[in-house]
């Protein structure tokens, strides 16, 4: 949109420079009337608009025709050149006086951020207006019904404001030249009027991020020039009309995040130009139609989080332009079609959280551009990861709960995998030393398996690892190879660690909070391991720590007050230990604290006053504690 605007601005400015007369007095007064409504202009966007100068020649953002009539007013809050971007804001309201610019063709007051109030109905007087950009402000109220008189309008963008109410059907009945309509990111409600089908020139329609309800009007199939259609993140229900197949020039079609039901009509085969197709987060049912295989330009199919069932049609293998398939969290069953091996441009294949079964077809070995393969949470009964996976050049391999057993296959040691999720399977044995050869690993989840024994010392060499989940295994030994691992600057600092429900031993190193790998950690979960020892004071140095769970770790000693220095903490779980002494005021009063549990310890004294809503269960099992939310402390005699 910005490039088109800039082109119009340049052409109009060139025309005005070639033959500009004296600024028409009525137009100058109308613009000064708008300027008087500006209450803050820190970047002086309107500084040049002075009554003592010529508006056609000297006012920034104003262009005139040969007779001195203003045809262009363009003062957006974000502009760019060859080597700069200027971003500013303006406070104020829109003045009805702008409606007196009878020759105005382009009005761009977009991205000024703090323009407030309603759009004046007088804007409907701008009978010559072709481009109106008021997006990215704080405008309120409805679209004025007078907009129906803007018969020359070609582009209308009101997105990212606080506009509300229903859209009058009359607005769409007399705008035959409108090619782009952007109303996204507002608070519009009610149904999409069937009269929208009157916009026969429409090439782009963006209504996403509102509260539109009702159904997708069948008249939408009349948009023979439509290339971009985004109805996502509304409250639209019902089924997709069969007429949708008439949109033969549509390139992008998003209806995700609605309440759409029914099956996908087979007429989608008519979307011959479609490249991006997103139906996710709805309630679509039935089979994915075989006609889906007739989309010769398609690049992305995003159908996740619906209720599609039955087998994936083999015709998907005809879509050789596909780069991404997202069908996660549906009810798809049967085997994975071997025809998917024809999709040699495929980069992402996500079929997770379905009911797929049977062998993974070896034809997928031909997908040499595949970066992400996610088949997690399907009853595939793999037993072993197929050896031909070694032929793929995967970046992410996710096979959680797919029936894998035994040991990790050694071919992983020479892979380039960065994210590996083999959780909730039947893997067993020791974690092999060659794990250190997986130098690209940044995400590793081996939780809910049957691994045992200490981690190999070589684990420290995983210098890019940022997320580690080993919970619910039988790992033993100390945490040194994990907490003191190498870091490959600027990457390799932990974001999350979950080692809970193992048999790791401690104590925790007092300097754990000083370790380079721990500097950026947000979640540290070590519960239910026989660590022993005390809570290191250095944990308070972890400035980004939000979740700390050290329950059931056999910890003793006091809760260090320094823990309160970790000001981002929202969760502190220290239950079922042998902690003693008083609860430090600094810890229970961390600003964003939402969960706090020190139950079943040996704590004593008055519970410090605190703002967080902590239930009594968070303090129970400490006979020496008293005060709200527990019973009040007894007064000394």
ABEGO torsion letter per residue (X at the ends): XAAAAAAAAAAAAAAAAABBBBBBAAAAAAAAAAAAABABBAAGAAAABBAABBAAAABBGBBBBAAGBBABBBBBABBBBAABBBBBBBBEBBBAAAAABAABABBBABGAGABBEBBBAAAAABAABABBBABGBABBEBBBAAAAABAABABBBABGBABBEBBBAAAAAABAABABBBABGBABBEBBBAAAAABAABABBBABGBABBEBBBAAAAABAABABBBABGBABBEBBBAAAAABAABABBBABGBABBEBBBAAAAABAABABBBABGBABBEBBBAAAAABAABABBBABGBABBEBBBAAAAABAABABBBABGBABBEBBBAAAAABAABABBBABGBABBEBBBAAAAABAABABBBABGBBAGAGBBBAAAAABBBABBBABGAGBBEBBBAAAAABABABBBABGBABBEBBBAAAAABAABABBBABGBABBEBBBAAAAABAABABBBABGBABBEBAAAAAABBBBOABGBBABBBABGBABBOBBBAAAAABAAAAABABBBABGBBAEEBBBAAAAABAABABBBABGAGBBEBBBAAAAABAABABBBABGBABBEBBBAAAAABAABABBBABGBABBEBBBBBABBBBAAAABGBAABBEOABBBBBBBX
